[in-house]
Amino acid sequence: MSERKYLVGIDPGLETTGVALYDPKTNSLELFTGDIQQAVNWMGRNCKPAECLAVIEDPNANSLVYGGWGDFVKLGKNESAFSRMMKKAQQVGEVKAAAKVLIKIMGRSGYQIATIAPSQRQSAKKVPGTDVRLLRMPTKTTPTEFAKLTGYGMQSSEHSRDAATLVWGKSVKQIELMILKKVTK
């Protein structure tokens, strides 16, 4: 794996997939947002399997609807709450499918892949006012918070920022160890 020098973070979705190409040596980022096919094409043009390690947020590693019961209880267990939860479940199902597809496509293309469960990340929205640099693999950052964390000041989507925070500040060696740990389990 040692010839790899870039990290690619992926926040999957059928309609909106965020991708971030990160160079740990220079701390440079390239971000992309598009549908799942556009994201696969972008990666094919910008990140060859022999040069990159991928980190994909994989909601399949969590329970059926991550955080769902807590939301349901907070919403009062009424009919409209149930409808909102079912909509959330449908959206989570689409993201789970997108993650499975991306993992399969990328694996067949020769990428080495580490997966991260959403529950392993900390949402900036859930701890407002906290310095995002203190969060564990922050997610749901605003453009301002993201710029504070990474120095990236260009246009970005929430999905591309989420993809970037999967790999930002990580080394190739750290991701190789994550992949190796999964392979040996």
C-alpha positions in Angstrom: 0.0 0.0 0.0 3.0 2.3 0.5 2.9 3.9 -3.0 -0.4 5.6 -2.2 -0.1 9.3 -1.4 -3.7 10.7 -1.4 -6.8 10.2 0.7 -10.3 10.4 -0.7 -13.2 10.9 1.6 -16.7 10.1 0.5 -20.1 11.1 1.9 -22.4 8.8 -0.1 -25.9 9.6 -1.5 -27.8 8.6 -4.6 -28.6 12.2 -5.6 -25.8 14.0 -3.7 -22.5 12.4 -3.0 -19.7 14.5 -1.6 -16.1 13.7 -2.4 -12.8 15.2 -1.1 -9.4 14.5 -2.4 -6.8 15.2 0.3 -3.0 15.4 0.0 -1.7 14.9 3.6 1.8 16.2 2.6 0.5 19.6 1.5 -2.8 19.7 3.4 -4.5 20.5 0.1 -8.1 19.7 -0.7 -10.2 19.3 -3.9 -13.9 19.0 -3.3 -16.7 17.7 -5.5 -20.4 17.2 -5.2 -22.7 15.4 -7.6 -24.9 12.4 -8.0 -23.4 8.9 -7.4 -22.4 8.4 -11.1 -20.8 11.9 -11.4 -18.9 11.2 -8.2 -17.6 7.8 -9.5 -16.5 9.5 -12.7 -14.8 12.4 -10.9 -12.8 10.0 -8.8 -11.9 8.0 -11.9 -10.4 11.2 -13.4 -8.8 12.6 -10.2 -7.8 9.7 -8.0 -6.3 6.5 -9.4 -6.6 3.4 -7.2 -2.8 3.0 -7.1 -2.4 6.5 -5.6 -5.4 6.8 -3.2 -6.9 5.3 -0.1 -10.6 5.8 0.3 -12.6 6.5 3.5 -16.3 6.1 3.1 -19.0 7.0 5.6 -21.0 3.8 5.8 -24.4 4.0 7.6 -24.7 0.3 7.2 -22.3 0.0 10.2 -25.0 1.6 12.5 -28.4 0.3 13.6 -31.3 0.4 11.3 -32.1 4.1 11.7 -29.2 5.6 13.6 -30.6 7.9 16.4 -34.2 7.1 15.3 -35.7 6.0 18.5 -34.4 9.1 20.4 -35.9 11.3 17.8 -39.2 9.5 17.9 -39.4 9.8 21.7 -38.5 13.6 21.5 -41.2 14.1 18.9 -43.9 12.8 21.2 -44.6 9.4 19.5 -47.5 10.9 17.5 -48.7 10.3 14.0 -46.8 13.2 12.4 -43.7 12.2 14.3 -44.1 8.7 12.9 -44.4 10.1 9.4 -41.2 12.2 9.8 -39.4 9.1 11.1 -40.5 7.0 8.2 -39.3 9.7 5.8 -36.0 9.8 7.6 -35.8 5.9 7.4 -36.4 6.1 3.7 -33.6 8.7 3.3 -31.2 6.6 5.5 -32.1 3.5 3.3 -31.1 5.4 0.2 -27.8 6.5 1.7 -27.1 2.9 2.9 -27.7 1.7 -0.7 -25.4 4.4 -2.1 -22.7 3.4 0.4 -23.0 -0.3 -0.6 -22.8 0.6 -4.3 -19.8 2.9 -3.9 -17.9 0.4 -1.7 -18.6 -2.4 -4.3 -17.6 -0.2 -7.3 -14.5 1.2 -5.7 -13.4 -2.2 -4.4 -13.8 -3.8 -7.8 -11.8 -0.9 -9.3 -8.9 -1.6 -7.0 -9.3 1.0 -4.3 -8.3 0.1 -0.7 -11.3 1.2 1.5 -11.8 2.1 5.1 -15.4 2.6 6.3 -16.6 4.9 9.1 -20.0 4.6 10.8 -21.8 7.9 11.2 -21.9 7.2 15.0 -18.1 7.5 15.0 -18.4 11.2 14.0 -19.4 14.3 16.0 -22.0 16.7 14.5 -21.1 20.4 14.8 -24.8 21.1 14.9 -25.3 19.1 18.0 -22.6 21.0 19.9 -23.1 24.6 18.8 -20.4 27.0 19.9 -17.8 24.3 20.2 -14.6 24.8 18.3 -14.8 22.2 15.4 -11.1 21.5 15.8 -12.0 19.8 19.0 -14.6 17.4 17.5 -13.9 13.8 16.4 -14.2 13.7 12.6 -16.7 16.6 12.6 -19.7 16.4 10.4 -22.4 19.0 9.5 -20.0 21.9 9.6 -20.9 25.3 8.2 -18.6 26.9 5.6 -17.1 29.1 8.3 -16.4 26.2 10.7 -15.0 24.2 7.8 -12.7 27.1 6.8 -11.5 27.4 10.4 -10.7 23.7 10.5 -9.1 23.3 7.1 -8.2 26.7 5.8 -10.4 25.9 2.7 -12.3 29.0 1.7 -13.8 28.2 -1.6 -17.3 27.1 -2.3 -18.4 23.8 -0.8 -21.5 21.8 0.0 -22.3 20.1 3.3 -21.7 16.8 1.6 -18.2 17.7 0.3 -17.3 19.2 3.7 -18.5 16.0 5.4 -16.4 14.0 2.9 -13.3 16.2 3.6 -13.6 15.8 7.4 -13.4 12.1 7.0 -9.8 12.4 5.8 -8.6 15.9 6.9 -5.6 15.8 9.2 -5.1 12.0 8.6 -2.0 10.4 7.2 -1.8 7.7 4.6 -0.3 5.5 7.4 -3.3 6.1 9.7 -5.8 5.0 6.9 -3.6 2.0 6.0 -3.8 0.9 9.6 -7.6 1.3 9.6 -7.8 -0.8 6.5 -5.4 -3.4 7.9 -7.4 -3.6 11.1 -10.6 -4.3 9.2 -8.9 -7.0 7.1 -7.5 -8.8 10.1 -10.9 -9.0 11.9 
